[in-house]
Each structure stands twice: as C-alpha cells, then as structure tokens.
Amino acid sequence: MSDAAQPTAAEVRAAAEAVKTALDRHLAAVERRSGEDDPAVYEAFNELAAAAEEYDELLYDRYDEVTPFEIPGTDDALPPYQGPDEANALSVLLRRDYTVVEPQRLLAQAQRVADLEAGGSGGAGSADTVHSALGVLFGEFEPDEISSRHKEFGLEEGDSTLWVTAVDTPAEPGEWLDAPFDQADPHRVLCRFDVSVVFDDELDDDGLDGLDTDVDIDPDMAVPLDDIDEPDDAEPDDAGEDVHEADRDGPGARSTG
C-alpha cells in the first residue's frame, strides 16, 4: 500500500476506541441477556467482530502490526434460533453443487441407462443433450449415489451444505411440493454441515506442519494400483474431506473441525 493510501494515526486510534466501545456494549448485552439466543447479544457480537476486524486492518496498514485476536467469520455464523423450544418435526434441506466437466461421459452414461429402461414401463427417455442426460441420471439414481459416483458421470463436486431445520408441525403429504424451499429459514436451523475445498486449503495452511509424512514401505508388500479392483458399490473415502459443522452453542460458535 502506498503512503498516500495509508490510514492516519488518528484513524487507527479511532478504530481502537471503537473496539473499546464495542467491548463495553457486548459485555453489557451479555449481562442483560434474556436467554441463550438473545438477539441483542448476537448483534453486539457482530458489532464487536466488525470493529476488531477494522482495527486489525488499519493497524496493519499503518504500522505493519497485527493483533493477537482471531476474528471469527460472522458471515458463517448462524443467526439466533427462533424456532420451537422442543422440535417435534424436522425438515432436512440439502444442496450439492456440481460442474459438468466431461459432457461426453455424462451423455454416454445417461444413454446407457435410457437404453436399459427403454423396454420398461415409462422408460427413462432419451439422453441426447446434457439437459436430458441430467434428467435421466438424477431420475434413476438417488442423490447420495450421484455424489459417490460423480466422477463416473462426468461431474465434479463443488460445495455442499445440509441444514436441519425445525418446523412447527409435520407437513401433510404434498403440502409443500409447490414451494419446497420456503422453509429455508436460517433462524430455524438446529444444525448445519458444510463441505468445501476452502476448508481443505485451511488445513493445508495451518494443520499439516509438523506431521510426519515419511512412511517406510516394504517393497515386497507393495501392490500396484492397477492390480486393485474396486467394487462397483464402493463407498468414497471421505477421510480427506473436512466437514464443518455449525451448531447451536451460541453466537459465532461454529466448529471448524
């Protein structure tokens, strides 16, 4: 950053005073809170996090110094829970993102399914476009099977999230089919689970230093990878995925593994 764009000493001092004020407000909100998920505490928490982050950035820009505090990502925190105290009915909302990286593989796999089903009642239909191929595959396989076999279908996984939300009463059959995602209310989320490659990047940066990666392998025991037959129904190895869970332990209490 150029000298002309650097914050002034007065701006850094003002940011420090804002942190002090936000600390006082947060403590006062905690002392007066009416329950575990008091909105005032949540608001004061976010104000404190924003003030601390601003101060940290200005301090670094001006003096090339940092604070000893880790500022939590408030965008990832769940808002205060506003659902029923005792959740007797649940909705599970799932999103998985994919990219079509091998269209020809996708078309071939879908056409194979369509051909097999062509003689059956209602057949799976043709699969001569990516659009129709996706319809065939997702109509034939469960979402979990698509996830475990995505490479076989020419897909690449992106981020995914699963929300467990509380509802007031169990839905009647067919009740929400016209608007299935109206209940995606963050204020009713009991817990959520996220999977993203950004979490793997965090592990690469922070969690692998000091690990002993030197392993002695007996060459007589080694088996060429080409000689290993993987069963068709093999489950994917999830050991490399870092699953982040956001739970209801309070504002900003999002577990990151």
C-alpha positions in Angstrom: 0.0 0.0 0.0 1.3 3.5 -0.9 2.0 6.1 1.8 -0.8 8.2 0.3 -3.4 5.5 0.8 -2.3 4.5 4.3 -4.6 5.3 7.2 -3.6 8.1 9.5 -2.6 7.6 13.1 -5.8 9.3 14.2 -7.9 6.8 12.2 -6.1 3.9 13.8 -6.7 5.5 17.2 -10.4 6.0 16.4 -10.7 2.3 15.4 -9.1 1.3 18.7 -11.6 3.4 20.6 -14.4 1.8 18.6 -13.2 -1.6 19.7 -13.3 -0.5 23.3 -16.8 0.8 22.9 -17.9 -2.4 21.2 -16.4 -4.4 24.0 -18.4 -2.5 26.6 -21.6 -2.9 24.6 -21.0 -6.6 24.2 -20.4 -7.1 27.9 -23.5 -5.1 28.8 -25.6 -7.1 26.4 -24.3 -10.4 27.8 -25.0 -9.2 31.4 -28.6 -8.3 30.4 -29.3 -11.2 28.1 -32.8 -12.8 28.4 -31.8 -16.2 27.2 -29.3 -18.3 25.3 -30.2 -16.8 21.9 -30.8 -13.2 22.9 -30.8 -11.1 19.6 -29.1 -8.2 21.5 -26.1 -10.4 22.3 -25.9 -11.6 18.7 -26.0 -8.0 17.4 -23.4 -6.8 19.9 -21.2 -9.8 19.0 -21.3 -8.9 15.3 -20.5 -5.2 16.1 -17.5 -6.2 18.2 -16.2 -8.6 15.5 -16.6 -5.9 12.8 -14.9 -3.2 15.0 -12.0 -5.6 15.8 -11.5 -6.5 12.2 -11.5 -2.9 11.1 -8.9 -2.1 13.8 -6.7 -5.0 12.8 -6.7 -4.0 9.2 -5.9 -0.3 9.9 -3.2 -1.3 12.4 -1.5 -3.5 9.8 -1.8 -0.9 7.0 -0.4 1.9 9.2 2.2 0.2 11.4 2.6 -3.3 9.8 1.5 -4.8 13.1 -1.3 -7.2 14.0 -3.5 -8.0 17.0 -3.3 -11.4 18.8 -7.0 -11.9 18.1 -8.6 -14.2 15.6 -11.7 -12.5 14.2 -14.4 -15.1 13.6 -16.2 -15.1 10.2 -19.6 -13.6 11.1 -20.9 -14.5 7.6 -20.7 -18.1 8.6 -22.3 -17.8 12.0 -25.9 -18.9 12.4 -28.4 -16.2 13.4 -30.3 -16.5 16.7 -32.6 -19.6 16.7 -36.3 -18.6 16.7 -37.9 -21.9 16.2 -39.9 -24.0 18.7 -38.2 -24.8 22.0 -38.9 -28.5 21.5 -38.5 -29.5 17.9 -41.0 -32.3 17.2 -40.8 -32.1 13.4 -37.8 -31.5 11.2 -37.0 -30.7 7.6 -33.6 -31.6 6.1 -32.5 -29.2 3.3 -29.6 -30.3 1.1 -27.7 -28.5 -1.6 -24.8 -30.0 -3.6 -23.1 -28.2 -6.4 -21.6 -29.9 -9.5 -19.8 -28.9 -12.6 -20.2 -30.9 -15.8 -16.5 -31.5 -16.7 -16.9 -34.4 -19.1 -20.1 -33.9 -21.2 -19.5 -37.0 -23.4 -19.1 -39.2 -20.4 -22.3 -37.8 -18.9 -24.2 -38.4 -22.2 -22.8 -41.9 -22.6 -23.8 -43.0 -19.0 -27.2 -41.4 -19.3 -27.9 -43.0 -22.7 -26.8 -46.4 -21.3 -29.4 -46.0 -18.5 -32.1 -44.8 -21.0 -31.4 -47.8 -23.3 -31.7 -50.3 -20.4 -35.0 -48.7 -19.3 -36.4 -48.3 -22.8 -38.3 -51.5 -22.6 -39.7 -50.9 -19.2 -42.9 -49.1 -18.1 -42.5 -45.4 -18.7 -38.8 -45.7 -19.7 -36.1 -43.2 -18.7 -36.3 -41.3 -22.0 -33.6 -40.2 -24.4 -30.3 -38.7 -23.3 -29.1 -36.8 -26.4 -28.4 -33.5 -24.6 -26.8 -32.5 -21.3 -30.1 -31.3 -20.1 -31.9 -34.6 -20.8 -28.9 -36.6 -19.6 -29.0 -34.9 -16.2 -32.7 -35.6 -16.0 -32.2 -39.3 -16.8 -29.4 -39.8 -14.2 -31.0 -37.8 -11.4 -34.2 -39.6 -12.1 -32.6 -43.0 -11.9 -30.1 -42.6 -9.0 -30.5 -41.3 -5.5 -28.6 -38.1 -4.7 -26.2 -39.9 -2.4 -25.3 -42.4 -5.2 -24.8 -39.5 -7.6 -22.4 -37.9 -5.0 -20.5 -41.1 -4.6 -20.2 -41.8 -8.3 -20.0 -38.2 -9.6 -16.7 -38.8 -11.5 -18.2 -41.8 -13.2 -20.9 -39.5 -14.5 -18.5 -36.8 -15.7 -19.3 -34.4 -12.9 -17.0 -32.5 -10.5 -18.2 -31.8 -6.9 -18.4 -28.3 -5.6 -19.5 -27.0 -2.2 -22.4 -28.7 -0.3 -24.4 -27.9 2.7 -27.1 -29.6 4.8 -29.5 -27.8 7.1 -31.5 -29.5 9.8 -34.4 -27.1 10.4 -37.3 -27.2 13.0 -40.9 -27.0 11.8 -43.9 -26.3 13.8 -45.9 -29.4 12.7 -45.3 -32.3 10.4 -46.3 -31.5 6.8 -49.2 -33.1 5.2 -48.4 -35.3 2.1 -48.0 -33.0 -0.9 -48.4 -29.8 1.2 -45.1 -28.1 0.3 -44.3 -29.5 -3.1 -45.3 -26.3 -4.9 -42.7 -24.3 -2.8 -40.3 -26.9 -1.3 -37.7 -24.4 -0.1 -39.9 -21.9 1.7 -38.7 -23.4 5.0 -35.1 -22.5 4.3 -35.1 -20.1 7.3 -31.7 -19.6 9.0 -33.5 -18.7 12.2 -34.9 -22.2 12.4 -31.7 -24.1 11.7 -30.9 -26.6 14.5 -27.6 -27.5 13.0 -25.8 -27.4 9.6 -23.0 -29.2 7.9 -20.9 -27.7 5.2 -18.3 -29.2 2.9 -16.0 -27.1 0.8 -12.5 -27.2 -0.7 -11.7 -23.9 1.1 -11.6 -25.9 4.4 -9.0 -28.2 2.8 -7.0 -25.1 2.0 -7.2 -24.0 5.6 -5.8 -27.4 6.6 -3.0 -27.2 4.1 -2.1 -23.8 5.5 -2.5 -24.5 9.2 -2.9 -28.2 10.0 -0.1 -30.1 8.2 3.0 -28.5 9.6 4.9 -30.9 11.8 3.1 -34.0 10.5 5.5 -36.9 9.8 4.8 -37.8 6.1 7.8 -40.1 5.8 6.5 -43.6 5.8 8.7 -46.7 5.3 7.1 -49.1 2.9 8.2 -52.7 2.4 8.6 -53.1 -1.4 7.6 -56.8 -1.1 4.3 -55.8 0.4 3.5 -53.1 -2.2 0.6 -53.7 -4.6 0.5 -51.9 -8.0 -2.6 -49.6 -8.1 -3.6 -51.1 -11.5 -4.0 -54.5 -9.7 -6.5 -53.3 -7.2 -10.1 -53.9 -8.2 -12.6 -51.5 -6.7 -16.1 -52.9 -6.3 -18.8 -51.0 -8.2 -20.6 -50.2 -4.9 -17.5 -49.0 -3.1 -18.2 -46.1 -0.8 -16.0 -43.0 -1.4 -13.1 -42.4 1.0 -14.3 -39.3 3.0 -11.1 -39.2 5.1 -9.8 -36.3 3.0 -12.9 -34.1 3.4 -13.1 -31.6 6.1 -16.7 -31.2 7.3 -17.5 -28.0 9.0 -20.5 -28.1 11.4 -22.3 -25.0 12.7 -24.2 -25.9 15.9 -26.3 -24.1 18.4 -23.6 -23.4 21.0 -24.2 -19.6 20.8 -23.4 -16.7 18.6 -20.3 -17.3 16.4 -19.7 -20.8 17.9 -19.1 -22.5 14.6 -16.9 -25.6 14.8 -14.3 -25.8 12.1 -13.2 -29.3 12.6 
